[in-house]
Amino acid sequence: MQIPSVQASQVADDAVVLDVREDDEWAAGHIAGSTHVPLSQLPGRAADVPDTDPLVVVCRVGGRSAQVTSWLRGQGREATNLTGGLEAWTAAGRPLVTDDGTPGRVV
């Protein structure tokens, strides 16, 4: 199955974003307004996934988010994978934030 994907430069500023990275990755930097549900916790936290479609799913380079995008689409959701993940996001000059106000970065 072909997984729909979107380039970082094409993600709307008001897009609903699901970040599936682990806690330490999230703490280092994330897209402002995104929802954090680590892939490892997804089965038990599926109810925490935003119920808004379309949904952009992100991780560091796109592998984990591709898995989640495929799973969500199997659930009938309109999910799209961020091509290249947050590494591509920052390379495109898009910002990351942190909860403590320090500059965001990808780890």
C-alpha positions in Angstrom: 0.0 0.0 0.0 1.3 3.4 -0.9 1.4 5.7 2.2 0.4 9.3 1.5 3.1 11.7 2.4 3.6 15.5 2.5 6.7 17.6 2.2 7.6 19.9 5.2 7.1 23.0 3.1 3.6 21.9 2.2 2.3 21.4 5.7 -0.2 24.1 6.6 0.5 26.3 9.7 -2.8 25.1 11.2 -2.3 21.4 10.4 -3.2 18.9 13.1 0.1 17.1 13.8 0.7 13.8 15.7 4.3 13.3 16.9 5.0 9.6 17.5 8.6 10.0 18.8 9.7 9.0 22.3 9.6 11.3 25.3 13.3 12.4 25.1 12.9 13.3 21.4 9.7 15.3 22.1 11.4 17.2 25.0 14.3 18.3 22.7 12.0 19.9 20.2 8.6 19.5 18.5 6.2 21.3 16.2 4.2 23.9 18.1 0.6 22.7 18.8 1.4 19.0 17.9 0.0 16.1 20.0 2.5 13.7 21.4 1.7 9.9 21.5 4.8 7.8 21.3 4.6 4.8 18.9 5.5 2.5 21.8 2.4 3.8 23.7 0.0 4.0 20.8 -2.0 0.8 21.5 -2.9 2.0 25.0 -3.3 5.7 24.1 -5.2 5.5 20.8 -7.9 7.6 22.3 -5.3 10.4 22.7 -4.8 10.7 18.9 -6.6 13.8 17.7 -9.9 12.9 16.0 -9.5 15.7 13.4 -8.8 14.8 9.8 -6.6 15.3 8.0 -3.8 14.4 10.3 0.0 14.8 9.7 2.1 12.1 11.4 5.7 12.9 12.3 8.8 11.3 13.8 12.6 11.9 13.3 13.1 10.7 9.8 9.7 9.2 8.7 9.9 5.5 9.5 7.8 5.3 12.6 5.4 7.9 11.4 4.9 5.8 8.2 3.9 2.8 10.3 1.4 4.9 12.3 0.1 6.6 9.1 -0.6 3.2 7.6 -2.3 2.0 10.8 -4.5 5.1 11.0 -5.5 4.8 7.4 -6.5 1.2 8.1 -8.8 2.7 10.8 -10.4 4.9 8.2 -8.5 8.0 9.1 -7.2 10.6 6.7 -3.5 10.5 7.8 -0.4 11.6 5.9 3.2 10.9 6.7 5.7 13.8 6.9 8.4 12.9 4.3 11.8 12.9 6.0 10.3 13.6 9.4 11.5 16.4 11.6 15.0 16.3 10.1 13.3 17.5 6.8 11.1 19.9 8.8 14.1 21.7 10.3 16.0 21.5 7.0 13.1 23.4 5.4 13.5 26.1 7.9 10.4 25.2 9.9 10.6 25.9 13.6 10.6 23.5 16.6 9.6 24.5 20.1 10.2 23.1 23.6 8.1 23.1 26.7 10.9 25.0 28.6 11.4 27.7 26.0 14.9 26.6 25.0 15.7 26.3 21.2 14.1 23.2 19.7 16.3 20.6 18.1 16.0 17.1 16.6 17.6 14.2 18.5 
